[in-house]
Amino acid sequence: MRWIAAGAAGQAALLAALHAWVGLAPSAWAAGSLYTLVGACLLGWAAHGRGLGPADAVTTMRAVLVGGVVALAAQGGPAWPLVALAALALALDLVDGLVARRTGTATAFGARYDMEVDAFVLVVLGVHVAADLGAWVLLVGAARYVFWAASVPWPWLAAPLPERRSRKVVAAVQGVALVAAAAPVVPAPAAAALVGSALAALVWSFGRDVRWLLVRHRARGRGPAGAVQGLLRG
């Protein structure tokens, strides 16, 4: 599909620009190229031949920026270009949803595409920051994937959740905290406090959702009356 090929070309151009700007080690080129190849294959599989909407175009720009973060993280920096690319990728998260709503082009695919980009940039930033703060930081990026893995043996965890603005705020806080922690001007104790606070908020958010899903699951087992009562309590 042409838009996926265009995204891959944009990724190659960004890697070349980074190489000219800061120099990329072979490990960075390898990581960026692997990200591009795997990302293009996954998008081709998930898109099923669909065209590119305006919001998807913004999300693709974000995915390209994340590829730059992947390359820089693979070689351990430099820090400021990594922080700049990650901050821009996270800031554009405010744009693609707005574009989808304003143009009436919101789709399930677009929402999932956006969510996967959000999740993966947290993984990459978490790996980068964990090198300085410790392996516990990896929990920030791993939380969503652990939740997904848990839904395999417990399918009730995959049920739709009610819309909550607080969930989106908590998700945004994770990115802000990790970007701040990656900035070289933030002392390690302050960075650890920021990421630790963000992780605590994430645990609270996931815990609330798991509780809501569990109450809903148990209520359904008690029939319609029990379901209503359980959801009211949740």
Beta strands, then each sheet from edge to edge (+ up, - down):
end
